[in-house]
């Protein structure tokens, strides 16, 4: 039975140590130039490295970052504002009779007697002299 099958038993510390590799300076110099070019193309000029030695320290992880000091926000002097007149919106009090209700339309003739319901709630006007049995049997003609 192996160790991974026993519940509660964990073995740590058997990982291999990483060996330090020799750095190829020609390859690193090419990478440094490409990195600086990429930073210029993306408008990150401040992220470029001035010397190859700085880039090597960055790649190997030996860079010590400096912390920036906290500076509280101080607003700049106020800029002059545009000087235009204030034109108020048009109010309903200044326009007499604005928004009056439109009169509803009413049928004043004598031909249409009523409204009948046909297929699927289809409302049909019933005229004078029409046969009401046509509407009862849902016939159109």
N, C-alpha and C positions, 0 to 999 in steps of 0.2 A: 504494500500500500504506500502510495507516494504522499508527500507532505501537503500537496494542494488538496487532497481529498479529506484530510483530517480537519474537522470543524474547530475553529478557535486557534489554530496554529498558523502563525505568520512568520516568514523568514525574511529578514531585511539585511542589507549590507553586502550582498554578493555581487553587486554590479561592478563591471570593469571600470577602472580609472581611465579617464581620457588622457591620451598622450599628447604632448605639445608638438605641433607640427612646425617645421621650418617654413617661414613665409617666403614666397616667391616675389621678390621686389618688382620684377618687370611686370608681372601679372597685376600686382597691386597698383602699380603706377597707371596702367591702362584703365583699371577699374576706377581709380581716383579721378582721372580725366573724364571718364564717362559719367561718373556721379556728379561732378561739377557742371558738366554740360546739361544733364537732366535737371538739375536744380535751377539753372539759368532759364531753361525752356519753360519750366513751371512757375517762373517768377518767384522762386524761393532763394534769392541771392544771399540772404543771411545764413542759409544752411550750408553754403559751400565751405570747403576746407582750404586754407591758404597754402599749407605745406603738405607734402606727402607724409611726413611724420605724424601730423595731426590725424590724417585719414587712417594710418596704420593703427594708431591708438584707438580710434573709433571702431575699427573693424574687430580688433582683438578684445574690445570691451574694457580698456583701461582708462576711459575718459571719465573725469570727475566733473559732474555738472555743477555749475555755480547757481546758487539760488538768488533770485531777484528779490530786492527789498520791496516791501509793500509801500505803495504810495497812494494816499487817499485821493479820491476823485475831486478835482477842483474845476468847476465849470468855467468856461471862457467868458469873456465879456460879451454881453448881449449884442447881437448884430442889429443894425437899424431895421425896423420893420417898414413894410410898404405902407405908404400913406394914401389910402383911397377912401372915398366917401362910403358910408354905410347906407345902402339902399334897402329899406325894409320891404318885406313881401307885401303883395297886394292883398288887402283884407276884404272879407265879404261885406263889411259895414260900409265901405266906400262905394260899392256898386249896388244901386237900387234894383230890386227884383231879380237878383242872381239866383239861379237854381230853382226856378218855379217848376212845379210838377206838370208834366204833359197830360192833357186830357186823354182818357182811355177811349179806344175806338169801340163803337157800338153799331151793330147791324140794324139799319132802319128800314130794310126792304120787307116785302111780304111774300117772297117766293120760298125761302127756307123756313121750314116749320120746326125742325129739331135736328138732333144729332143721333145717329145710330152707331152701334158697335158691331164691327165685323171681325174678320180673322185677327187673332192675337192682339186685341185691344186697338184695332184700327178704327178710328173715329171717322164716320162718313156723314156729310150733311144730307138731311132728308128734305127733299123739295116738295112743294105742293103738287099733288097729282101723282106722286110716286106710289108704287104698290108696296105696302109695309111687309108683305109676305116675302118679298125678295130679301129684305134685310134679316128676317127671321130665319130663313133657310140659308143665309149667307151667300146669296147669289149676287153677282155684280151686274149682270144684264138681264 
